[in-house]
Amino acid sequence: MDIHVIYAIIGFLLAAYAVVGNDAVQTLGTFIASNSKVVKWYWMWLAASSVLVITLSYGWYVNGGDISFGRLAKIPPMQVQW
């Protein structure tokens, strides 16, 4: 395996973690903070996790393993050039 491929994989993993981590904190953190006086935090986490699990399971089992619901098929493939 070429060193450029290793750097690309490491860079992709770091970028993916940064995007998911930032989005989760902004979305769930705001939701939990704004509703903390009404509902306990663990019930809100359970509700959010349930929605995620149901959505991914539906996409996986009903759509034949396509959890993107066909949205990624609209993006044309690109040839990667180094």
PDB file of N, CA, C and O in Angstrom:
ATOM      1  N   MET A   1       0.853  -1.171   0.000  1.00  0.00           N
ATOM      2  CA  MET A   1       0.000   0.000   0.000  1.00  0.00           C
ATOM      3  C   MET A   1       0.903   1.240   0.000  1.00  0.00           C
ATOM      4  O   MET A   1       1.853   1.338   0.777  1.00  0.00           O
ATOM      5  N   ASP A   2       0.584   2.163  -0.875  1.00  0.00           N
ATOM      6  CA  ASP A   2       1.364   3.388  -1.027  1.00  0.00           C
ATOM      7  C   ASP A   2       1.114   4.326   0.160  1.00  0.00           C
ATOM      8  O   ASP A   2       0.038   4.317   0.756  1.00  0.00           O
ATOM      9  N   ILE A   3       2.117   5.126   0.486  1.00  0.00           N
ATOM     10  CA  ILE A   3       2.006   6.049   1.618  1.00  0.00           C
ATOM     11  C   ILE A   3       0.914   7.096   1.391  1.00  0.00           C
ATOM     12  O   ILE A   3       0.307   7.572   2.351  1.00  0.00           O
ATOM     13  N   HIS A   4       0.660   7.456   0.135  1.00  0.00           N
ATOM     14  CA  HIS A   4      -0.389   8.429  -0.168  1.00  0.00           C
ATOM     15  C   HIS A   4      -1.777   7.870   0.148  1.00  0.00           C
ATOM     16  O   HIS A   4      -2.663   8.602   0.588  1.00  0.00           O
ATOM     17  N   VAL A   5      -1.955   6.590  -0.077  1.00  0.00           N
ATOM     18  CA  VAL A   5      -3.231   5.953   0.239  1.00  0.00           C
ATOM     19  C   VAL A   5      -3.452   5.931   1.753  1.00  0.00           C
ATOM     20  O   VAL A   5      -4.562   6.167   2.230  1.00  0.00           O
ATOM     21  N   ILE A   6      -2.399   5.649   2.490  1.00  0.00           N
ATOM     22  CA  ILE A   6      -2.501   5.653   3.950  1.00  0.00           C
ATOM     23  C   ILE A   6      -2.850   7.044   4.456  1.00  0.00           C
ATOM     24  O   ILE A   6      -3.714   7.186   5.321  1.00  0.00           O
ATOM     25  N   TYR A   7      -2.190   8.073   3.930  1.00  0.00           N
ATOM     26  CA  TYR A   7      -2.517   9.454   4.314  1.00  0.00           C
ATOM     27  C   TYR A   7      -3.956   9.810   3.939  1.00  0.00           C
ATOM     28  O   TYR A   7      -4.643  10.497   4.694  1.00  0.00           O
ATOM     29  N   ALA A   8      -4.409   9.345   2.783  1.00  0.00           N
ATOM     30  CA  ALA A   8      -5.778   9.635   2.356  1.00  0.00           C
ATOM     31  C   ALA A   8      -6.785   8.971   3.288  1.00  0.00           C
ATOM     32  O   ALA A   8      -7.797   9.577   3.639  1.00  0.00           O
ATOM     33  N   ILE A   9      -6.519   7.743   3.685  1.00  0.00           N
ATOM     34  CA  ILE A   9      -7.430   7.044   4.599  1.00  0.00           C
ATOM     35  C   ILE A   9      -7.467   7.727   5.954  1.00  0.00           C
ATOM     36  O   ILE A   9      -8.542   7.923   6.522  1.00  0.00           O
ATOM     37  N   ILE A  10      -6.306   8.092   6.478  1.00  0.00           N
ATOM     38  CA  ILE A  10      -6.249   8.784   7.769  1.00  0.00           C
ATOM     39  C   ILE A  10      -6.968  10.126   7.684  1.00  0.00           C
ATOM     40  O   ILE A  10      -7.719  10.484   8.591  1.00  0.00           O
ATOM     41  N   GLY A  11      -6.747  10.861   6.620  1.00  0.00           N
ATOM     42  CA  GLY A  11      -7.418  12.150   6.442  1.00  0.00           C
ATOM     43  C   GLY A  11      -8.917  12.010   6.332  1.00  0.00           C
ATOM     44  O   GLY A  11      -9.665  12.799   6.909  1.00  0.00           O
ATOM     45  N   PHE A  12      -9.359  11.008   5.592  1.00  0.00           N
ATOM     46  CA  PHE A  12     -10.792  10.784   5.466  1.00  0.00           C
ATOM     47  C   PHE A  12     -11.422  10.422   6.807  1.00  0.00           C
ATOM     48  O   PHE A  12     -12.486  10.937   7.148  1.00  0.00           O
ATOM     49  N   LEU A  13     -10.783   9.550   7.564  1.00  0.00           N
ATOM     50  CA  LEU A  13     -11.322   9.154   8.862  1.00  0.00           C
ATOM     51  C   LEU A  13     -11.383  10.335   9.830  1.00  0.00           C
ATOM     52  O   LEU A  13     -12.362  10.484  10.561  1.00  0.00           O
ATOM     53  N   LEU A  14     -10.359  11.164   9.840  1.00  0.00           N
ATOM     54  CA  LEU A  14     -10.382  12.353  10.705  1.00  0.00           C
ATOM     55  C   LEU A  14     -11.471  13.329  10.289  1.00  0.00           C
ATOM     56  O   LEU A  14     -12.168  13.885  11.138  1.00  0.00           O
ATOM     57  N   ALA A  15     -11.622  13.540   8.987  1.00  0.00           N
ATOM     58  CA  ALA A  15     -12.661  14.453   8.502  1.00  0.00           C
ATOM     59  C   ALA A  15     -14.060  13.899   8.798  1.00  0.00           C
ATOM     60  O   ALA A  15     -14.952  14.651   9.191  1.00  0.00           O
ATOM     61  N   ALA A  16     -14.251  12.606   8.615  1.00  0.00           N
ATOM     62  CA  ALA A  16     -15.553  12.004   8.894  1.00  0.00           C
ATOM     63  C   ALA A  16     -15.897  12.116  10.374  1.00  0.00           C
ATOM     64  O   ALA A  16     -17.037  12.414  10.730  1.00  0.00           O
ATOM     65  N   TYR A  17     -14.918  11.879  11.230  1.00  0.00           N
ATOM     66  CA  TYR A  17     -15.152  12.001  12.671  1.00  0.00           C
ATOM     67  C   TYR A  17     -15.487  13.442  13.040  1.00  0.00           C
ATOM     68  O   TYR A  17     -16.373  13.681  13.861  1.00  0.00           O
ATOM     69  N   ALA A  18     -14.788  14.398  12.443  1.00  0.00           N
ATOM     70  CA  ALA A  18     -15.039  15.808  12.752  1.00  0.00           C
ATOM     71  C   ALA A  18     -16.439  16.228  12.330  1.00  0.00           C
ATOM     72  O   ALA A  18     -17.116  16.945  13.067  1.00  0.00           O
ATOM     73  N   VAL A  19     -16.877  15.798  11.169  1.00  0.00           N
ATOM     74  CA  VAL A  19     -18.209  16.165  10.684  1.00  0.00           C
ATOM     75  C   VAL A  19     -19.296  15.541  11.551  1.00  0.00           C
ATOM     76  O   VAL A  19     -20.225  16.227  11.978  1.00  0.00           O
ATOM     77  N   VAL A  20     -19.181  14.253  11.810  1.00  0.00           N
ATOM     78  CA  VAL A  20     -20.197  13.565  12.609  1.00  0.00           C
ATOM     79  C   VAL A  20     -20.202  14.081  14.042  1.00  0.00           C
ATOM     80  O   VAL A  20     -21.268  14.307  14.616  1.00  0.00           O
ATOM     81  N   GLY A  21     -19.033  14.266  14.618  1.00  0.00           N
ATOM     82  CA  GLY A  21     -18.951  14.765  15.982  1.00  0.00           C
ATOM     83  C   GLY A  21     -19.518  16.161  16.122  1.00  0.00           C
ATOM     84  O   GLY A  21     -20.230  16.444  17.086  1.00  0.00           O
ATOM     85  N   ASN A  22     -19.224  17.024  15.196  1.00  0.00           N
ATOM     86  CA  ASN A  22     -19.729  18.398  15.249  1.00  0.00           C
ATOM     87  C   ASN A  22     -21.238  18.426  15.048  1.00  0.00           C
ATOM     88  O   ASN A  22     -21.945  19.137  15.762  1.00  0.00           O
ATOM     89  N   ASP A  23     -21.729  17.673  14.100  1.00  0.00           N
ATOM     90  CA  ASP A  23     -23.169  17.659  13.821  1.00  0.00           C
ATOM     91  C   ASP A  23     -23.949  17.086  14.992  1.00  0.00           C
ATOM     92  O   ASP A  23     -25.000  17.612  15.357  1.00  0.00           O
ATOM     93  N   ALA A  24     -23.444  16.020  15.578  1.00  0.00           N
ATOM     94  CA  ALA A  24     -24.143  15.408  16.701  1.00  0.00           C
ATOM     95  C   ALA A  24     -24.203  16.352  17.892  1.00  0.00           C
ATOM     96  O   ALA A  24     -25.238  16.446  18.551  1.00  0.00           O
ATOM     97  N   VAL A  25     -23.122  17.046  18.175  1.00  0.00           N
ATOM     98  CA  VAL A  25     -23.103  17.972  19.308  1.00  0.00           C
ATOM     99  C   VAL A  25     -24.047  19.141  19.060  1.00  0.00           C
ATOM    100  O   VAL A  25     -24.785  19.536  19.962  1.00  0.00           O
ATOM    101  N   GLN A  26     -24.035  19.692  17.867  1.00  0.00           N
ATOM    102  CA  GLN A  26     -24.900  20.836  17.575  1.00  0.00           C
ATOM    103  C   GLN A  26     -26.371  20.457  17.600  1.00  0.00           C
ATOM    104  O   GLN A  26     -27.197  21.203  18.125  1.00  0.00           O
ATOM    105  N   THR A  27     -26.699  19.310  17.040  1.00  0.00           N
ATOM    106  CA  THR A  27     -28.100  18.914  16.954  1.00  0.00           C
ATOM    107  C   THR A  27     -28.625  18.372  18.278  1.00  0.00           C
ATOM    108  O   THR A  27     -29.584  18.905  18.835  1.00  0.00           O
ATOM    109  N   LEU A  28     -27.999  17.316  18.777  1.00  0.00           N
ATOM    110  CA  LEU A  28     -28.500  16.695  20.002  1.00  0.00           C
ATOM    111  C   LEU A  28     -28.228  17.553  21.231  1.00  0.00           C
ATOM    112  O   LEU A  28     -29.045  17.590  22.151  1.00  0.00           O
ATOM    113  N   GLY A  29     -27.093  18.240  21.256  1.00  0.00           N
ATOM    114  CA  GLY A  29     -26.791  19.101  22.398  1.00  0.00           C
ATOM    115  C   GLY A  29     -27.804  20.219  22.559  1.00  0.00           C
ATOM    116  O   GLY A  29     -28.257  20.494  23.670  1.00  0.00           O
ATOM    117  N   THR A  30     -28.158  20.857  21.473  1.00  0.00           N
ATOM    118  CA  THR A  30     -29.161  21.922  21.519  1.00  0.00           C
ATOM    119  C   THR A  30     -30.522  21.372  21.910  1.00  0.00           C
ATOM    120  O   THR A  30     -31.237  21.982  22.705  1.00  0.00           O
ATOM    121  N   PHE A  31     -30.883  20.221  21.354  1.00  0.00           N
ATOM    122  CA  PHE A  31     -32.166  19.595  21.677  1.00  0.00           C
ATOM    123  C   PHE A  31     -32.248  19.250  23.162  1.00  0.00           C
ATOM    124  O   PHE A  31     -33.254  19.530  23.813  1.00  0.00           O
ATOM    125  N   ILE A  32     -31.201  18.649  23.691  1.00  0.00           N
ATOM    126  CA  ILE A  32     -31.212  18.240  25.096  1.00  0.00           C
ATOM    127  C   ILE A  32     -31.174  19.454  26.015  1.00  0.00           C
ATOM    128  O   ILE A  32     -31.875  19.481  27.026  1.00  0.00           O
ATOM    129  N   ALA A  33     -30.370  20.458  25.680  1.00  0.00           N
ATOM    130  CA  ALA A  33     -30.278  21.645  26.534  1.00  0.00           C
ATOM    131  C   ALA A  33     -31.594  22.425  26.554  1.00  0.00           C
ATOM    132  O   ALA A  33     -31.980  22.951  27.598  1.00  0.00           O
ATOM    133  N   SER A  34     -32.277  22.505  25.432  1.00  0.00           N
ATOM    134  CA  SER A  34     -33.509  23.283  25.385  1.00  0.00           C
ATOM    135  C   SER A  34     -34.676  22.580  26.066  1.00  0.00           C
ATOM    136  O   SER A  34     -35.637  23.234  26.470  1.00  0.00           O
ATOM    137  N   ASN A  35     -34.607  21.268  26.198  1.00  0.00           N
ATOM    138  CA  ASN A  35     -35.702  20.517  26.809  1.00  0.00           C
ATOM    139  C   ASN A  35     -35.327  19.893  28.151  1.00  0.00           C
ATOM    140  O   ASN A  35     -36.045  19.021  28.641  1.00  0.00           O
ATOM    141  N   SER A  36     -34.228  20.318  28.748  1.00  0.00           N
ATOM    142  CA  SER A  36     -33.734  19.649  29.951  1.00  0.00           C
ATOM    143  C   SER A  36     -34.647  19.840  31.159  1.00  0.00           C
ATOM    144  O   SER A  36     -34.646  19.004  32.063  1.00  0.00           O
ATOM    145  N   LYS A  37     -35.418  20.914  31.195  1.00  0.00           N
ATOM    146  CA  LYS A  37     -36.308  21.137  32.332  1.00  0.00           C
ATOM    147  C   LYS A  37     -37.632  20.374  32.189  1.00  0.00           C
ATOM    148  O   LYS A  37     -38.364  20.209  33.164  1.00  0.00           O
ATOM    149  N   VAL A  38     -37.929  19.918  30.986  1.00  0.00           N
ATOM    150  CA  VAL A  38     -39.196  19.230  30.726  1.00  0.00           C
ATOM    151  C   VAL A  38     -39.020  17.714  30.820  1.00  0.00           C
ATOM    152  O   VAL A  38     -39.818  17.033  31.464  1.00  0.00           O
ATOM    153  N   VAL A  39     -37.982  17.192  30.180  1.00  0.00           N
ATOM    154  CA  VAL A  39     -37.760  15.747  30.088  1.00  0.00           C
ATOM    155  C   VAL A  39     -36.327  15.448  30.519  1.00  0.00           C
ATOM    156  O   VAL A  39     -35.422  16.238  30.251  1.00  0.00           O
ATOM    157  N   LYS A  40     -36.119  14.327  31.177  1.00  0.00           N
ATOM    158  CA  LYS A  40     -34.769  13.917  31.580  1.00  0.00           C
ATOM    159  C   LYS A  40     -33.920  13.633  30.346  1.00  0.00           C
ATOM    160  O   LYS A  40     -34.432  13.200  29.313  1.00  0.00           O
ATOM    161  N   TRP A  41     -32.617  13.880  30.464  1.00  0.00           N
ATOM    162  CA  TRP A  41     -31.715  13.746  29.324  1.00  0.00           C
ATOM    163  C   TRP A  41     -31.672  12.321  28.788  1.00  0.00           C
ATOM    164  O   TRP A  41     -31.559  12.132  27.577  1.00  0.00           O
ATOM    165  N   TYR A  42     -31.760  11.318  29.649  1.00  0.00           N
ATOM    166  CA  TYR A  42     -31.645   9.945  29.169  1.00  0.00           C
ATOM    167  C   TYR A  42     -32.867   9.526  28.358  1.00  0.00           C
ATOM    168  O   TYR A  42     -32.750   8.670  27.482  1.00  0.00           O
ATOM    169  N   TRP A  43     -34.032  10.103  28.625  1.00  0.00           N
ATOM    170  CA  TRP A  43     -35.208   9.808  27.799  1.00  0.00           C
ATOM    171  C   TRP A  43     -35.071  10.451  26.421  1.00  0.00           C
ATOM    172  O   TRP A  43     -35.503   9.882  25.418  1.00  0.00           O
ATOM    173  N   MET A  44     -34.463  11.648  26.376  1.00  0.00           N
ATOM    174  CA  MET A  44     -34.246  12.296  25.072  1.00  0.00           C
ATOM    175  C   MET A  44     -33.217  11.531  24.250  1.00  0.00           C
ATOM    176  O   MET A  44     -33.376  11.390  23.037  1.00  0.00           O
ATOM    177  N   TRP A  45     -32.152  11.031  24.903  1.00  0.00           N
ATOM    178  CA  TRP A  45     -31.175  10.216  24.189  1.00  0.00           C
ATOM    179  C   TRP A  45     -31.824   8.937  23.675  1.00  0.00           C
ATOM    180  O   TRP A  45     -31.544   8.507  22.556  1.00  0.00           O
ATOM    181  N   LEU A  46     -32.679   8.332  24.473  1.00  0.00           N
ATOM    182  CA  LEU A  46     -33.369   7.120  24.045  1.00  0.00           C
ATOM    183  C   LEU A  46     -34.272   7.395  22.838  1.00  0.00           C
ATOM    184  O   LEU A  46     -34.323   6.595  21.904  1.00  0.00           O
ATOM    185  N   ALA A  47     -34.977   8.518  22.860  1.00  0.00           N
ATOM    186  CA  ALA A  47     -35.845   8.874  21.732  1.00  0.00           C
ATOM    187  C   ALA A  47     -35.026   9.116  20.465  1.00  0.00           C
ATOM    188  O   ALA A  47     -35.374   8.618  19.395  1.00  0.00           O
ATOM    189  N   ALA A  48     -33.939   9.879  20.583  1.00  0.00           N
ATOM    190  CA  ALA A  48     -33.104  10.171  19.413  1.00  0.00           C
ATOM    191  C   ALA A  48     -32.454   8.898  18.873  1.00  0.00           C
ATOM    192  O   ALA A  48     -32.377   8.708  17.659  1.00  0.00           O
ATOM    193  N   SER A  49     -31.990   8.034  19.761  1.00  0.00           N
ATOM    194  CA  SER A  49     -31.375   6.774  19.328  1.00  0.00           C
ATOM    195  C   SER A  49     -32.397   5.865  18.667  1.00  0.00           C
ATOM    196  O   SER A  49     -32.087   5.174  17.697  1.00  0.00           O
ATOM    197  N   SER A  50     -33.614   5.865  19.191  1.00  0.00           N
ATOM    198  CA  SER A  50     -34.667   5.042  18.601  1.00  0.00           C
ATOM    199  C   SER A  50     -34.993   5.487  17.182  1.00  0.00           C
ATOM    200  O   SER A  50     -35.175   4.654  16.294  1.00  0.00           O
ATOM    201  N   VAL A  51     -35.068   6.787  16.969  1.00  0.00           N
ATOM    202  CA  VAL A  51     -35.334   7.306  15.620  1.00  0.00           C
ATOM    203  C   VAL A  51     -34.212   6.889  14.672  1.00  0.00           C
ATOM    204  O   VAL A  51     -34.478   6.482  13.541  1.00  0.00           O
ATOM    205  N   LEU A  52     -32.964   6.987  15.123  1.00  0.00           N
ATOM    206  CA  LEU A  52     -31.833   6.594  14.285  1.00  0.00           C
ATOM    207  C   LEU A  52     -31.892   5.110  13.947  1.00  0.00           C
ATOM    208  O   LEU A  52     -31.737   4.733  12.785  1.00  0.00           O
ATOM    209  N   VAL A  53     -32.111   4.276  14.935  1.00  0.00           N
ATOM    210  CA  VAL A  53     -32.146   2.825  14.707  1.00  0.00           C
ATOM    211  C   VAL A  53     -33.306   2.442  13.785  1.00  0.00           C
ATOM    212  O   VAL A  53     -33.135   1.612  12.893  1.00  0.00           O
ATOM    213  N   ILE A  54     -34.468   3.030  13.991  1.00  0.00           N
ATOM    214  CA  ILE A  54     -35.624   2.725  13.140  1.00  0.00           C
ATOM    215  C   ILE A  54     -35.372   3.166  11.699  1.00  0.00           C
ATOM    216  O   ILE A  54     -35.690   2.435  10.761  1.00  0.00           O
ATOM    217  N   THR A  55     -34.803   4.359  11.520  1.00  0.00           N
ATOM    218  CA  THR A  55     -34.539   4.854  10.171  1.00  0.00           C
ATOM    219  C   THR A  55     -33.509   3.999   9.448  1.00  0.00           C
ATOM    220  O   THR A  55     -33.701   3.653   8.283  1.00  0.00           O
ATOM    221  N   LEU A  56     -32.418   3.655  10.125  1.00  0.00           N
ATOM    222  CA  LEU A  56     -31.401   2.820   9.488  1.00  0.00           C
ATOM    223  C   LEU A  56     -31.913   1.409   9.221  1.00  0.00           C
ATOM    224  O   LEU A  56     -31.608   0.827   8.180  1.00  0.00           O
ATOM    225  N   SER A  57     -32.684   0.859  10.148  1.00  0.00           N
ATOM    226  CA  SER A  57     -33.234  -0.484   9.937  1.00  0.00           C
ATOM    227  C   SER A  57     -34.215  -0.500   8.773  1.00  0.00           C
ATOM    228  O   SER A  57     -34.195  -1.418   7.954  1.00  0.00           O
ATOM    229  N   TYR A  58     -35.068   0.507   8.699  1.00  0.00           N
ATOM    230  CA  TYR A  58     -36.017   0.604   7.589  1.00  0.00           C
ATOM    231  C   TYR A  58     -35.273   0.710   6.261  1.00  0.00           C
ATOM    232  O   TYR A  58     -35.612   0.025   5.297  1.00  0.00           O
ATOM    233  N   GLY A  59     -34.267   1.565   6.217  1.00  0.00           N
ATOM    234  CA  GLY A  59     -33.498   1.713   4.986  1.00  0.00           C
ATOM    235  C   GLY A  59     -32.769   0.448   4.604  1.00  0.00           C
ATOM    236  O   GLY A  59     -32.644   0.135   3.420  1.00  0.00           O
ATOM    237  N   TRP A  60     -32.284  -0.288   5.595  1.00  0.00           N
ATOM    238  CA  TRP A  60     -31.514  -1.494   5.306  1.00  0.00           C
ATOM    239  C   TRP A  60     -32.415  -2.643   4.861  1.00  0.00           C
ATOM    240  O   TRP A  60     -32.115  -3.313   3.873  1.00  0.00           O
ATOM    241  N   TYR A  61     -33.502  -2.876   5.568  1.00  0.00           N
ATOM    242  CA  TYR A  61     -34.323  -4.042   5.286  1.00  0.00           C
ATOM    243  C   TYR A  61     -35.378  -3.797   4.209  1.00  0.00           C
ATOM    244  O   TYR A  61     -35.646  -4.695   3.411  1.00  0.00           O
ATOM    245  N   VAL A  62     -35.976  -2.625   4.163  1.00  0.00           N
ATOM    246  CA  VAL A  62     -37.032  -2.360   3.188  1.00  0.00           C
ATOM    247  C   VAL A  62     -36.449  -1.953   1.839  1.00  0.00           C
ATOM    248  O   VAL A  62     -36.960  -2.359   0.796  1.00  0.00           O
ATOM    249  N   ASN A  63     -35.390  -1.157   1.852  1.00  0.00           N
ATOM    250  CA  ASN A  63     -34.793  -0.687   0.602  1.00  0.00           C
ATOM    251  C   ASN A  63     -33.673  -1.592   0.102  1.00  0.00           C
ATOM    252  O   ASN A  63     -32.892  -1.180  -0.756  1.00  0.00           O
ATOM    253  N   GLY A  64     -33.581  -2.769   0.599  1.00  0.00           N
ATOM    254  CA  GLY A  64     -32.585  -3.718   0.102  1.00  0.00           C
ATOM    255  C   GLY A  64     -31.157  -3.327   0.421  1.00  0.00           C
ATOM    256  O   GLY A  64     -30.271  -3.525  -0.410  1.00  0.00           O
ATOM    257  N   GLY A  65     -30.909  -2.785   1.582  1.00  0.00           N
ATOM    258  CA  GLY A  65     -29.561  -2.445   2.003  1.00  0.00           C
ATOM    259  C   GLY A  65     -29.128  -1.042   1.635  1.00  0.00           C
ATOM    260  O   GLY A  65     -27.964  -0.697   1.841  1.00  0.00           O
ATOM    261  N   ASP A  66     -30.014  -0.219   1.097  1.00  0.00           N
ATOM    262  CA  ASP A  66     -29.665   1.149   0.712  1.00  0.00           C
ATOM    263  C   ASP A  66     -30.175   2.101   1.780  1.00  0.00           C
ATOM    264  O   ASP A  66     -31.331   2.521   1.742  1.00  0.00           O
ATOM    265  N   ILE A  67     -29.301   2.449   2.750  1.00  0.00           N
ATOM    266  CA  ILE A  67     -29.728   3.331   3.831  1.00  0.00           C
ATOM    267  C   ILE A  67     -29.763   4.793   3.407  1.00  0.00           C
ATOM    268  O   ILE A  67     -30.195   5.651   4.176  1.00  0.00           O
ATOM    269  N   SER A  68     -29.314   5.084   2.193  1.00  0.00           N
ATOM    270  CA  SER A  68     -29.384   6.466   1.701  1.00  0.00           C
ATOM    271  C   SER A  68     -30.684   6.742   0.954  1.00  0.00           C
ATOM    272  O   SER A  68     -30.901   7.855   0.476  1.00  0.00           O
ATOM    273  N   PHE A  69     -31.547   5.737   0.852  1.00  0.00           N
ATOM    274  CA  PHE A  69     -32.847   5.857   0.175  1.00  0.00           C
ATOM    275  C   PHE A  69     -32.701   6.331  -1.274  1.00  0.00           C
ATOM    276  O   PHE A  69     -33.555   7.063  -1.773  1.00  0.00           O
ATOM    277  N   GLY A  70     -31.623   5.918  -1.950  1.00  0.00           N
ATOM    278  CA  GLY A  70     -31.420   6.223  -3.353  1.00  0.00           C
ATOM    279  C   GLY A  70     -30.819   7.588  -3.639  1.00  0.00           C
ATOM    280  O   GLY A  70     -30.596   7.918  -4.804  1.00  0.00           O
ATOM    281  N   ARG A  71     -30.551   8.392  -2.623  1.00  0.00           N
ATOM    282  CA  ARG A  71     -30.013   9.733  -2.862  1.00  0.00           C
ATOM    283  C   ARG A  71     -28.584   9.701  -3.387  1.00  0.00           C
ATOM    284  O   ARG A  71     -28.197  10.568  -4.172  1.00  0.00           O
ATOM    285  N   LEU A  72     -27.794   8.717  -2.967  1.00  0.00           N
ATOM    286  CA  LEU A  72     -26.407   8.652  -3.429  1.00  0.00           C
ATOM    287  C   LEU A  72     -26.304   8.179  -4.873  1.00  0.00           C
ATOM    288  O   LEU A  72     -25.280   8.403  -5.520  1.00  0.00           O
ATOM    289  N   ALA A  73     -27.337   7.532  -5.389  1.00  0.00           N
ATOM    290  CA  ALA A  73     -27.319   7.079  -6.778  1.00  0.00           C
ATOM    291  C   ALA A  73     -27.412   8.251  -7.753  1.00  0.00           C
ATOM    292  O   ALA A  73     -27.076   8.102  -8.928  1.00  0.00           O
ATOM    293  N   LYS A  74     -27.860   9.408  -7.283  1.00  0.00           N
ATOM    294  CA  LYS A  74     -27.985  10.591  -8.140  1.00  0.00           C
ATOM    295  C   LYS A  74     -26.650  11.294  -8.362  1.00  0.00           C
ATOM    296  O   LYS A  74     -26.535  12.127  -9.260  1.00  0.00           O
ATOM    297  N   ILE A  75     -25.640  10.968  -7.555  1.00  0.00           N
ATOM    298  CA  ILE A  75     -24.320  11.597  -7.682  1.00  0.00           C
ATOM    299  C   ILE A  75     -23.496  10.765  -8.667  1.00  0.00           C
ATOM    300  O   ILE A  75     -23.297   9.571  -8.440  1.00  0.00           O
ATOM    301  N   PRO A  76     -23.020  11.361  -9.738  1.00  0.00           N
ATOM    302  CA  PRO A  76     -22.255  10.586 -10.715  1.00  0.00           C
ATOM    303  C   PRO A  76     -20.891  10.193 -10.142  1.00  0.00           C
ATOM    304  O   PRO A  76     -20.283  10.962  -9.397  1.00  0.00           O
ATOM    305  N   PRO A  77     -20.416   8.999 -10.489  1.00  0.00           N
ATOM    306  CA  PRO A  77     -19.087   8.569  -9.989  1.00  0.00           C
ATOM    307  C   PRO A  77     -17.983   9.412 -10.620  1.00  0.00           C
ATOM    308  O   PRO A  77     -18.087   9.850 -11.766  1.00  0.00           O
ATOM    309  N   MET A  78     -16.927   9.627  -9.846  1.00  0.00           N
ATOM    310  CA  MET A  78     -15.789  10.415 -10.313  1.00  0.00           C
ATOM    311  C   MET A  78     -14.532   9.569 -10.263  1.00  0.00           C
ATOM    312  O   MET A  78     -14.381   8.726  -9.379  1.00  0.00           O
ATOM    313  N   GLN A  79     -13.652   9.783 -11.185  1.00  0.00           N
ATOM    314  CA  GLN A  79     -12.358   9.098 -11.186  1.00  0.00           C
ATOM    315  C   GLN A  79     -11.402   9.896 -10.310  1.00  0.00           C
ATOM    316  O   GLN A  79     -11.191  11.087 -10.537  1.00  0.00           O
ATOM    317  N   VAL A  80     -10.829   9.238  -9.312  1.00  0.00           N
ATOM    318  CA  VAL A  80      -9.897   9.906  -8.397  1.00  0.00           C
ATOM    319  C   VAL A  80      -8.537   9.986  -9.058  1.00  0.00           C
ATOM    320  O   VAL A  80      -8.031   8.998  -9.590  1.00  0.00           O
ATOM    321  N   GLN A  81      -7.946  11.177  -9.018  1.00  0.00           N
ATOM    322  CA  GLN A  81      -6.623  11.389  -9.604  1.00  0.00           C
ATOM    323  C   GLN A  81      -5.681  11.908  -8.526  1.00  0.00           C
ATOM    324  O   GLN A  81      -6.021  12.831  -7.785  1.00  0.00           O
ATOM    325  N   TRP A  82      -4.513  11.318  -8.445  1.00  0.00           N
ATOM    326  CA  TRP A  82      -3.531  11.747  -7.452  1.00  0.00           C
ATOM    327  C   TRP A  82      -2.514  12.644  -8.099  1.00  0.00           C
ATOM    328  O   TRP A  82      -1.594  13.116  -7.431  1.00  0.00           O
TER     329      TRP A  82
END
